[in-house]
Amino acid sequence: MDTLRGVAHKYRDNVDTDVIIPARYLVSSDPAFLAQHCMEDIDAEFVKRVKLGDIIVGGSNFGCGSSREHAPMAIRASGVSCVIAKSFARIFFRNSFNRGLPLFECPEAVDAVQAGDELEVDLSKGVIRNLTREEEYRAKPFEPFMMELLQAGGLVEYTRRRLQASKKG
């Protein structure tokens, strides 16, 4: 999981959690159900276009609004491998890592990337390559603990594994 590759889906500033997964779908916490409605109020064709590994590119304050964990859950379940934005709402940032969804803050990449560009992201180095435009951008790489969380699939799975390991040891 150190390198991700996918097509960019680009969005504006202030994409809030109500746009990522509209409140009318919060009747369920089933990731597959949420994925069917991910981004539909801002991009009705998103769920038809998104492919496993694709990358969302957003502007400033991505994930603002309510603190629901359904938003990163819907994004991850839709097949998106990571989100790159100029900045993230702090609660969304933490909820995303808790759910195993990597996020990168990289204004330079956001300004340069266009919808449809093919991107490659090296999680451990923070390097974002735009394969379409033959450009490279740098984001802050993840701390080792954050990489452990992501590799485990999020906080719950990380904790479960740690508890199992402690019972064996």
Disulfide bonds with the S-S distance in Angstrom:
none
